[in-house]
Amino acid sequence: MRGRAWRAAVALLAALLAVSLAGCSEDGGSGGGGLTVGVLLPSRAVPRWENADKPLLDKRLKELCPKCRVMHANAENDAARQRQQMTSMITRGASVLILDVVDPRALRSSVRQARREGVSVVAYDRLAEGPVSGFVSFDGGTVGRLQGEALLQGMGARGIGGGAVMMNGDPSSPNAAWYEAGAMSVLRNRVRVLRSYDTVGWRTENAHDQMTAAIGALGPDRIDGVLAANDSIAAGVVSALKSARVSPLPPVTGQDADLDAVRRIVRGEQYMTVYKPFRAEAEAAAAMAVALARGNGLDTLVTTSVDSPTTKDVPAVLLRPLPVTRENIDRVLVRGGVYTAEQICVPELRPACARIGLTE
């Protein structure tokens, strides 16, 4: 992986987004005529896709290209369904696809089909295989490192030599291995990994079942921390721990800053999450998609390149994730405009919010 510092990347991206928007105005409103953008999301099991990414992508695409038509599909974590959705969008005249891939290997032939039909593909959040034209995501290694560092901090005196359970993501997702490698770069030779699970579909119910099995096999007293790859998995972990009457709860990590996860952090049930500024990701993907739909290159929009198992030097933008704990919810999420204090601090949480200085 090659690239300049992330700050330069963000500055460059902001400048180029402004240029792209200006270019749309110069078209006199006709530049988007006949252009169609397809947006393919992977599932509803992870709340962020429909709640954050979809509206953010729509908003920026319409700003950059008011006359562009936008088509949507959600694969419900089904690779076969996503293949059909891609074929349908290509048939219906998509100029470019923004693809958050369910299973990169399973969708490889569909990406190749798009290329044969002259339809560019921007890989979104997860690196698709095949001849993709661009990739926008967050540095998964950094996500994992932030989780590992927070877990050690949360485990405190038991952080060195203590026992942890690894609740990894869906093995079909390339990001799952990326996160795990980042976490293990911190945890290796420091904690004992007592059990490690792959959570199919990133589903809460699967995580609950796996954590229940871990508690039954190990006993609650041996589990000093849980590395949960995202907030949906963390929800299942916390539910299983509470069902087993584990007290106090061990530190549990997460990712995506889902609203329910933020509330669990306020309650003291989840130790941390990783916030990935979705607006920056959506804006970068929209800029790439509009540029490609108009037949333009990406050289001025990207800041690095990555390799997939099938394709070398994919033009890419990798953005910076941020750790969130009780101590910085206000600074990162409230003052950052992600949630209001009122959204987080439902009536039952107002005393806990007040204790951490989070007030409406």
Secondary structure, 3 states (H helix, E strand, C coil): CEECCHHHHHHHHHHHHHHHHHHHHHCCCCCCCCCEEEEEECCCCCCHHHHHHHHHHHHHHHHHCCCCEEEEEECCCCHHHHHHHHHHHHHCCCCEEEECCCCCCCCHHHHHHHHHCCCEEEEECCCCCCCCCEEEEECHHHHHHHHHHHHHHHHHHHCCCCEEEEEECCCCCHHHHHHHHHHHHHHCCCCEEEEEEECHHHCHHHHHHHHHHHHHHHCHHHCCEEEECCHHHHHHHHHHHHHCCCCCCCCECCCCCCHHHHHHHHHCCCCCEEECCHHHHHHHHHHHHHHHHCCCCCCCCCCEEECCCCCCCEEEEEECCEEECHHHHHHHHHCCCCCCHHHHCCHHHHHHHHHCCCCC
